[in-house]
Amino acid sequence: MKSLIKILVIAVVFVAVSCNKSTAPNYQFMPNMYESAGYETYGEAAFPNGVEAQLPVDGSIPRGYVPFDIENSTAGYELAKATLMTPLDSTQVDLNRGKELYDIYCGICHGNKGKGQGNLVKREKILGIPSYDDAGRAINAGSIYHTIYYGKNAMGSYANQLNEEERWQVVSYVLKLKADLEK
C-alpha cells in the first residue's frame, strides 16, 4: 500500500511538472485581447462613414519627418540661398556616404564629377544640365538643399527618397565636387 501511494505521488508530481508551461500565462483575464477577431481588409464598414482607408488628422506630422518651412518658389529659393546653413558639423559630414547617395540619385544626370555629363546627358535623354562650377549659378548649401527638397526646372524633388540627414550629406558632397571643379 505504501508503495502504491509513493507511485501515485510521483505520478501526480510528474504530471504537474510536465504540464506546467512557464512560457505562457496560465490564465487569460481578457481573452478578447489575446485572440482578436480577424477582419477582412475593406470587408465590412469599421468606421461610421464607411471608408476604411482614413486620411491622417489635419496637422499631423509623420514620424521621422521634419517640416521644411521655406516655400517652393523663386523667393523661397533665394531665401534658402541667403539664410540656410548645414546643421552638420565637420565630425558629422561623411563624404563617403554622401558620394554613395549622390551616385545613386544625382550622378545619372549630373555626372560623377558634377560637370553635368551624366549617362542620361551623354545619351541625350536630358539636355541642359549645368556644371557645378558655372559662374552664373553661384550655388551654396542652402540653394542645393532647397533644390533637392523641391526640385528645380526639369529636376524633380528628392524629398521622399532622402531623409533630412541624407540630404545634408549629399549637399556636403556637392560642395566638395564644386570645390574640386574650381581648382
Salt bridges, closest charged atoms under 4 A:
ASP103 OD2 - LYS99 NZ 2.79
GLU165 OE1 - ARG97 NH1 2.52
GLU166 OE2 - ARG97 NH2 3.25
ASP180 OD2 - LYS176 NZ 2.73
ASP180 OD1 - LYS183 NZ 3.70
GLU182 OE2 - LYS178 NZ 3.28
